[in-house]
Amino acid sequence: METGRPAVMEPDPVQAELVPPREVVAGIRAARSSGWTPCSDGSPFELRHAAAS
C-alpha cells in the first residue's frame, strides 16, 4: 500500500513516520472493498491510499 510516506530503508538513518493502526485498518478495508482477497494467489494488489492529516 502506498501511503505517501517515505519508505524506511536500512541501514540509512532516515527519520520516518509510522503508519498509525487506523490507517492500516482503513487501507485493508479499502483494498477488500476494491476486490483484494488476501488468501488468493496472484499478482500483488496495488492500492494507493492518501495519508490522513
Backbone as numpy.savetxt, mean C-alpha at the origin, in Angstrom:
# Nx Ny Nz CAx CAy CAz Cx Cy Cz
0.96 -1.59 -2.87 0.12 -0.43 -2.87 1.01 0.80 -2.87
0.73 1.74 -3.71 1.45 3.00 -3.78 0.75 4.00 -2.87
1.46 4.54 -1.89 0.85 5.47 -0.94 1.30 6.91 -1.14
2.24 7.15 -2.04 2.77 8.49 -2.22 3.89 8.83 -1.24
4.26 7.88 -0.40 5.36 8.07 0.55 6.62 7.40 -0.03
7.80 7.91 0.35 9.01 7.26 -0.14 9.16 5.85 0.44
9.67 4.96 -0.35 9.91 3.59 0.11 11.11 3.58 1.06
11.06 2.72 2.04 12.19 2.58 2.96 13.16 1.58 2.34
14.33 2.05 2.01 15.34 1.19 1.39 16.54 1.11 2.32
17.00 -0.07 2.57 18.18 -0.26 3.41 19.40 -0.31 2.50
20.57 0.06 2.88 20.97 0.56 4.18 20.97 2.08 4.29
20.50 2.81 3.28 20.51 4.27 3.34 19.63 4.78 4.48
20.18 5.60 5.36 19.37 6.13 6.47 18.45 7.24 5.97
17.24 6.89 5.62 16.28 7.84 5.07 15.15 8.02 6.08
14.79 9.27 6.33 13.64 9.54 7.18 12.40 9.04 6.45
11.66 8.15 7.04 10.49 7.58 6.39 9.27 7.75 7.28
8.13 7.90 6.62 6.87 7.96 7.35 6.26 6.57 7.37
5.77 6.18 8.51 5.09 4.90 8.59 3.67 5.04 8.06
3.15 3.98 7.49 1.77 3.97 7.01 0.90 3.57 8.20
-0.02 4.45 8.61 -0.85 4.12 9.76 -1.81 2.98 9.45
-2.17 2.20 10.46 -3.07 1.05 10.26 -4.37 1.41 9.53
-4.93 2.59 9.78 -6.19 2.95 9.10 -6.01 3.05 7.59
-4.80 3.47 7.14 -4.55 3.54 5.71 -4.33 2.14 5.12
-3.74 1.24 5.89 -3.59 -0.15 5.44 -4.97 -0.76 5.26
-5.84 -0.57 6.24 -7.21 -1.10 6.16 -7.94 -0.50 4.96
-7.82 0.81 4.77 -8.49 1.46 3.63 -7.96 0.92 2.30
-6.66 0.68 2.22 -6.08 0.12 0.99 -6.56 -1.28 0.71
-6.63 -2.11 1.75 -7.12 -3.48 1.58 -8.58 -3.47 1.15
-9.38 -2.63 1.78 -10.80 -2.55 1.40 -10.97 -2.07 -0.03
-10.18 -1.05 -0.43 -10.26 -0.54 -1.80 -9.83 -1.62 -2.80
-8.77 -2.34 -2.48 -8.30 -3.40 -3.38 -9.34 -4.51 -3.50
-9.93 -4.92 -2.38 -10.95 -5.98 -2.42 -12.15 -5.54 -3.24
-12.57 -4.28 -3.10 -13.73 -3.80 -3.87 -13.39 -3.60 -5.35
-12.09 -3.53 -5.66 -11.64 -3.40 -7.06 -11.30 -4.74 -7.69
-11.58 -5.84 -6.97 -11.38 -7.15 -7.57 -10.21 -7.95 -7.06
-9.45 -7.45 -6.11 -8.31 -8.20 -5.58 -8.80 -9.37 -4.75
-8.27 -10.53 -5.04 -8.54 -11.72 -4.24 -7.20 -12.21 -3.72
-6.94 -12.01 -2.43 -5.61 -12.25 -1.87 -5.10 -13.68 -1.99
-5.96 -14.65 -2.11 -5.52 -16.05 -2.18 -5.37 -16.56 -3.61
-5.65 -15.72 -4.60 -5.57 -16.14 -5.99 -4.16 -15.99 -6.54
-3.76 -16.92 -7.39 -2.49 -16.82 -8.10 -2.64 -15.80 -9.22
-1.53 -15.32 -9.71 -1.57 -14.41 -10.84 -0.63 -13.24 -10.66
-0.80 -12.27 -11.53 0.05 -11.07 -11.50 -0.21 -10.26 -10.24
0.76 -9.46 -9.83 0.54 -8.58 -8.67 -0.61 -7.62 -8.96
-1.37 -7.31 -7.95 -2.49 -6.37 -8.06 -1.96 -4.99 -7.73
-2.11 -4.04 -8.63 -1.60 -2.70 -8.41 -2.75 -1.78 -8.03
-2.57 -1.07 -6.93 -3.58 -0.13 -6.45 -2.88 1.14 -6.03
-3.32 2.26 -6.55 -2.77 3.56 -6.14 -3.78 4.21 -5.22
-3.32 4.52 -4.02 -4.19 5.04 -2.97 -3.52 6.25 -2.36
-4.14 7.41 -2.46 -3.54 8.63 -1.93 -3.48 8.57 -0.41
-2.40 9.07 0.15 -2.25 9.12 1.60 -3.24 10.09 2.20
-3.78 9.74 3.34 -4.71 10.63 4.04 -3.92 11.78 4.65
-4.54 12.93 4.70 -3.83 14.08 5.28 -4.45 14.49 6.59
